[in-house]
């Protein structure tokens, strides 16, 4: 049997056309060909980031930039906004980097309240805040604009935002929201293989970085900016992935960014309607739900393991049985990337058949 079609929350399915684009003849990364490739990516990346700032290319997972952003910006104390596995981990990473770090911790499945952020920052001492926009582990889409407005009301406080599973599915509006560092990986909504992170840095954050000692080299914002001025990267880039990114940005331009966001809203609604029909409760609260994936609570009498196993063995579709401390207690279905109404309907039809048979 061929590899399963991925409806899990990332990596997601990569199209044959994308793999073909990645098979482009290799080029040197210190010459005109690469500079042209790098420059060709900027307009499309700036559109989906909602920024006029350059978008840097990091040969790493998003976690590299998540740690690197801390090393470039934190002066004394960081506030981590925690509502799931990945936002919780950011707090752990901050502490392991030696920073004084505190959290606003809400239950998994809840969203961050901007007013709670205001109260905590009012205590004083914080110079950096971390937020995950779309918490992939729970399906929660946090109020980016609301949190950003609060953080920006505290002078000289930097906001770092992870958009790993929201970038290109909804507006993130880096400049309009006053985000200082916005980052993402490409293996989720951009439907590329893992190994490439994208990030943009505000002018204020670049100035902060200049004052920070011991920020390292690999993720040094100043090194990225210096090389970006020459349409290049500080270190050897993942060239094949960049050709894949060039293709995907071309696909987004062809479809239209607004149409792409609308498609994600439609396919996400299909899964929400399916879940409601079968009595599965959305783990994320109304009004705070990702449009890239859905997370559902597993009923006590539901044999989730059999459901997922049958879906894979009989239809070769793979969904996810939850992550971290809610593994087995939830399941997640992705609709991001290249998925369409037709492909989601195929999954829904298969799930309906299996559910009917499981009822006996």
C-alpha positions as CSV (number, residue, x, y, z in Angstrom):
1,X,0.0,0.0,0.0
2,X,1.2,3.5,-0.8
3,X,1.9,6.0,2.0
4,X,-1.3,7.3,3.6
5,X,-2.8,10.6,2.6
6,X,-2.2,12.9,5.5
7,X,-5.1,14.6,7.2
8,X,-3.0,15.0,10.4
9,X,-1.9,18.5,11.6
10,X,1.5,18.4,10.0
11,X,3.4,17.6,8.1
12,X,0.5,17.6,5.7
13,X,0.3,16.2,2.2
14,X,2.8,17.5,-0.3
15,X,1.6,17.5,-3.9
16,X,3.5,15.8,-6.7
17,X,3.9,19.1,-8.4
18,X,5.6,20.5,-5.3
19,X,8.0,17.6,-5.2
20,X,8.7,18.1,-8.9
21,X,9.5,21.8,-8.3
22,X,11.9,20.7,-5.5
23,X,13.7,18.5,-8.1
24,X,15.1,21.6,-9.8
25,X,18.7,21.4,-10.8
26,X,21.0,22.3,-7.9
27,X,22.4,25.8,-7.8
28,X,25.1,27.5,-5.8
29,X,24.0,29.6,-2.9
30,X,26.5,32.3,-3.3
31,X,25.7,33.5,-6.8
32,X,23.2,35.3,-9.0
33,X,20.9,32.3,-9.4
34,X,20.3,32.0,-5.7
35,X,19.9,35.7,-5.3
36,X,17.2,35.7,-7.9
37,X,15.5,32.8,-6.2
38,X,15.6,34.5,-2.9
39,X,14.3,37.8,-4.3
40,X,11.5,36.0,-6.1
41,X,10.1,34.7,-2.8
42,X,9.8,38.1,-1.0
43,X,6.6,39.5,-2.6
44,X,4.5,36.4,-1.9
45,X,5.9,36.0,1.6
46,X,5.3,39.6,2.5
47,X,1.7,39.3,1.4
48,X,0.9,36.3,3.6
49,X,2.8,37.8,6.6
50,X,1.1,41.2,6.1
51,X,4.4,43.0,6.3
52,X,6.7,45.4,4.4
53,X,9.6,44.0,6.3
54,X,11.9,41.4,4.7
55,X,11.0,37.8,5.4
56,X,14.0,35.8,6.4
57,X,14.6,32.1,5.5
58,X,16.0,29.8,8.2
59,X,17.2,26.2,7.5
60,X,15.7,24.9,10.7
61,X,12.4,24.0,12.3
62,X,10.3,26.8,13.6
63,X,11.6,25.9,17.0
64,X,15.0,27.2,16.0
65,X,13.6,30.7,15.4
66,X,11.4,30.4,18.5
67,X,14.5,29.9,20.6
68,X,16.5,32.4,18.5
69,X,13.9,35.1,18.9
70,X,14.3,34.8,22.7
71,X,18.1,35.0,22.4
72,X,17.8,38.2,20.3
73,X,15.2,40.0,22.3
74,X,14.9,39.1,26.0
75,X,16.7,41.5,28.3
76,X,15.5,40.4,31.7
77,X,12.1,38.7,31.8
78,X,9.8,37.0,29.3
79,X,6.1,36.3,29.7
80,X,4.9,33.1,27.9
81,X,1.2,32.9,27.0
82,X,0.4,29.2,27.5
83,X,-2.7,27.3,26.3
84,X,-1.4,24.0,24.9
85,X,1.6,21.8,24.2
86,X,3.6,24.1,22.1
87,X,2.9,27.3,23.9
88,X,3.7,25.5,27.2
89,X,7.0,24.2,25.7
90,X,8.0,27.8,24.8
91,X,8.0,28.5,28.5
92,X,10.3,25.5,29.1
93,X,12.6,26.6,26.3
94,X,12.9,30.1,27.8
95,X,13.8,28.7,31.2
96,X,16.3,26.2,29.6
97,X,17.9,29.2,27.9
98,X,18.5,30.7,31.3
99,X,15.9,33.5,31.2
100,X,13.6,34.5,34.0
101,X,10.2,33.4,32.6
102,X,6.7,33.4,33.8
103,X,3.4,32.2,32.3
104,X,-0.2,33.0,31.9
105,X,-1.5,29.5,31.9
106,X,-5.0,28.6,30.9
107,X,-6.5,25.1,30.5
108,X,-5.8,23.3,27.3
109,X,-8.7,24.1,25.0
110,X,-9.1,27.6,26.2
111,X,-7.9,30.8,24.6
112,X,-5.7,33.6,26.0
113,X,-7.6,36.5,27.4
114,X,-6.0,39.8,26.4
115,X,-7.1,41.5,29.6
116,X,-5.2,38.8,31.6
117,X,-2.2,39.8,29.6
118,X,-2.7,43.4,30.6
119,X,-3.0,42.5,34.3
120,X,0.2,40.5,34.2
121,X,2.3,43.0,32.3
122,X,1.1,45.7,34.7
123,X,3.1,43.9,37.4
124,X,6.2,45.2,35.6
125,X,9.5,43.7,34.7
126,X,8.6,41.9,31.4
127,X,10.3,43.0,28.2
128,X,9.2,40.2,25.9
129,X,6.0,38.2,25.3
130,X,5.5,35.0,23.4
131,X,2.2,33.9,21.8
132,X,1.2,31.0,19.6
133,X,-1.5,32.2,17.3
134,X,-3.0,28.8,16.3
135,X,-2.2,26.3,19.0
136,X,-2.0,23.1,16.9
137,X,-2.3,20.8,19.9
138,X,-5.8,22.0,20.8
139,X,-7.1,23.7,17.7
140,X,-7.4,27.1,19.5
141,X,-6.9,30.3,17.5
142,X,-5.9,33.0,19.9
143,X,-7.0,36.6,19.5
144,X,-3.8,37.9,17.9
145,X,-5.0,41.4,17.4
146,X,-6.4,41.7,20.9
147,X,-3.2,40.4,22.6
148,X,-1.0,42.5,20.3
149,X,-2.9,45.7,21.1
150,X,-2.3,45.1,24.8
151,X,1.4,44.3,24.5
152,X,2.0,47.3,22.4
153,X,0.4,49.5,25.1
154,X,3.5,48.6,27.2
155,X,6.5,50.6,25.9
156,X,9.6,48.6,24.8
157,X,7.8,45.3,25.2
158,X,8.5,42.9,22.3
159,X,5.9,40.5,21.0
160,X,7.0,37.2,19.3
161,X,4.2,35.3,17.5
162,X,4.2,31.8,16.2
163,X,1.9,31.4,13.2
164,X,3.0,27.8,12.4
165,X,-0.5,26.5,11.6
166,X,-2.2,29.8,10.8
167,X,0.0,31.4,8.2
168,X,-1.7,31.6,4.8
169,X,-5.1,30.3,6.2
170,X,-6.1,33.6,7.9
171,X,-4.9,37.1,8.0
172,X,-2.0,37.6,10.5
173,X,-1.2,41.2,9.6
174,X,2.2,41.5,11.2
175,X,2.6,45.2,10.6
176,X,-0.9,46.3,11.4
177,X,-0.8,44.3,14.6
178,X,2.6,45.6,15.6
179,X,4.2,42.2,16.0
180,X,7.9,42.3,16.5
181,X,8.8,38.8,15.4
182,X,6.4,36.6,13.4
183,X,7.5,33.1,12.5
184,X,6.3,29.9,10.9
185,X,7.4,26.5,9.6
186,X,6.4,25.4,6.1
187,X,5.2,21.9,6.8
188,X,1.7,22.9,7.7
189,X,-0.5,25.3,5.8
190,X,2.2,25.9,3.1
191,X,2.2,22.2,2.4
192,X,5.9,21.7,2.1
193,X,8.2,19.1,3.7
194,X,9.7,20.1,7.1
195,X,13.1,21.8,7.4
196,X,12.4,25.5,6.6
197,X,11.3,28.3,8.9
198,X,10.2,31.7,7.8
199,X,10.3,34.8,10.0
200,X,10.1,38.6,9.8
201,X,11.5,41.1,12.4
202,X,10.2,44.6,13.1
203,X,12.6,47.6,13.0
204,X,12.2,48.0,16.8
205,X,13.2,44.3,17.3
206,X,16.2,44.7,15.1
207,X,17.3,47.7,17.2
208,X,16.7,45.7,20.4
209,X,18.8,42.8,19.0
210,X,21.8,45.2,18.6
211,X,21.8,45.7,22.4
212,X,21.7,42.0,23.3
213,X,25.0,40.2,24.1
214,X,25.5,36.5,23.6
215,X,22.7,36.2,21.0
216,X,24.7,33.5,19.2
217,X,25.3,33.3,15.5
218,X,23.0,30.8,13.7
219,X,19.8,32.8,14.6
220,X,21.4,36.2,14.9
221,X,18.9,38.7,13.5
222,X,21.7,41.1,12.5
223,X,23.3,38.4,10.4
224,X,20.0,37.6,8.7
225,X,19.4,41.3,7.9
226,X,23.0,41.8,6.6
227,X,22.6,38.8,4.2
228,X,19.1,39.7,3.2
229,X,20.4,43.0,1.9
230,X,22.3,40.9,-0.7
231,X,19.3,38.5,-1.3
232,X,21.0,35.8,0.7
233,X,21.1,33.8,3.9
234,X,23.8,33.7,6.6
235,X,24.4,30.0,6.3
236,X,23.8,27.3,3.6
237,X,20.1,27.3,2.8
238,X,17.9,24.3,2.0
239,X,17.8,25.2,-1.7
240,X,15.4,22.4,-2.8
241,X,12.8,23.5,-0.2
242,X,13.1,27.1,-1.5
243,X,12.2,25.9,-5.0
244,X,9.2,24.2,-3.5
245,X,8.3,27.4,-1.6
246,X,8.6,29.4,-4.9
247,X,6.2,27.0,-6.4
248,X,3.7,27.2,-3.5
249,X,3.8,30.9,-3.5
250,X,3.0,30.8,-7.2
251,X,0.1,28.6,-6.4
252,X,-1.2,31.0,-3.8
253,X,-0.8,33.9,-6.2
254,X,-2.7,31.9,-8.9
255,X,-5.6,31.0,-6.5
256,X,-5.5,34.5,-4.9
257,X,-4.8,34.9,-1.2
258,X,-8.4,35.9,-0.4
259,X,-9.6,32.8,-2.2
260,X,-7.2,30.6,-0.3
261,X,-8.4,31.9,3.0
262,X,-12.0,31.4,2.0
263,X,-11.2,27.8,0.9
264,X,-9.7,27.0,4.3
265,X,-12.8,28.5,6.0
266,X,-15.1,26.3,3.8
267,X,-13.1,23.0,4.3
268,X,-12.9,23.7,8.0
269,X,-16.6,24.2,8.2
270,X,-17.2,20.9,6.5
271,X,-15.3,19.1,9.3
272,X,-17.1,21.1,11.9
273,X,-20.5,20.2,10.4
274,X,-19.5,16.5,10.2
275,X,-18.5,16.5,13.9
276,X,-21.7,18.2,15.0
277,X,-23.7,15.6,13.0
278,X,-22.0,12.8,14.9
279,X,-22.0,14.5,18.3
280,X,-18.3,15.2,18.6
281,X,-17.6,18.3,20.7
282,X,-15.1,20.8,19.4
283,X,-12.2,21.1,21.9
284,X,-11.7,24.8,21.2
285,X,-14.3,27.3,22.2
286,X,-16.7,29.0,19.8
287,X,-15.0,32.1,18.2
288,X,-11.5,30.8,18.9
289,X,-11.1,27.9,16.5
290,X,-8.3,27.4,14.0
291,X,-9.3,27.3,10.3
292,X,-6.4,25.0,9.6
293,X,-7.4,22.1,11.7
294,X,-10.0,20.9,14.1
295,X,-9.6,19.2,17.5
296,X,-12.4,17.2,19.0
297,X,-13.0,15.7,22.4
298,X,-13.2,11.9,22.4
299,X,-16.4,10.6,24.0
300,X,-15.8,8.1,26.7
301,X,-17.6,5.3,24.9
302,X,-15.9,6.0,21.5
303,X,-13.2,3.5,20.3
304,X,-10.9,6.1,18.9
305,X,-8.0,3.8,18.2
306,X,-10.2,1.5,16.1
307,X,-11.7,4.4,14.2
308,X,-8.2,5.8,13.3
309,X,-6.8,2.3,12.5
310,X,-9.8,1.4,10.2
311,X,-9.6,4.8,8.4
312,X,-5.9,4.1,7.6
313,X,-6.1,0.4,6.8
314,X,-9.2,0.6,4.6
315,X,-9.0,4.0,3.1
316,X,-5.3,5.0,3.6
317,X,-6.3,8.3,5.3
318,X,-4.4,9.3,8.4
319,X,-5.8,11.6,11.1
320,X,-4.3,12.2,14.5
321,X,-5.3,10.8,17.9
322,X,-4.4,13.8,20.0
323,X,-1.1,15.3,21.3
324,X,0.7,15.6,24.6
325,X,-1.4,15.2,27.7
326,X,-4.7,15.1,25.7
327,X,-3.5,12.2,23.4
328,X,-6.3,9.7,23.3
329,X,-8.7,12.2,24.8
330,X,-8.9,14.2,21.6
331,X,-8.4,13.6,17.9
332,X,-7.4,16.2,15.3
333,X,-8.3,16.5,11.6
334,X,-6.4,18.9,9.3
335,X,-7.9,20.7,6.4
336,X,-4.9,22.9,5.6
337,X,-2.6,23.2,2.6
338,X,-3.8,21.9,-0.6
339,X,-7.1,20.3,0.6
340,X,-10.3,21.1,-1.2
341,X,-14.0,20.5,-0.7
342,X,-13.6,17.3,-2.8
343,X,-10.7,15.9,-0.8
344,X,-12.4,16.7,2.5
345,X,-15.6,15.1,1.3
346,X,-13.7,11.9,0.5
347,X,-12.4,11.8,4.0
348,X,-15.9,12.6,5.4
349,X,-17.5,9.8,3.4
350,X,-14.9,7.3,4.6
351,X,-15.3,8.4,8.2
352,X,-19.1,8.1,7.9
353,X,-18.9,4.5,6.7
354,X,-16.6,3.5,9.5
355,X,-18.7,5.2,12.1
356,X,-21.8,3.5,10.9
357,X,-20.2,0.1,10.9
358,X,-18.8,0.7,14.4
359,X,-22.3,1.3,15.7
360,X,-23.0,-2.3,14.6
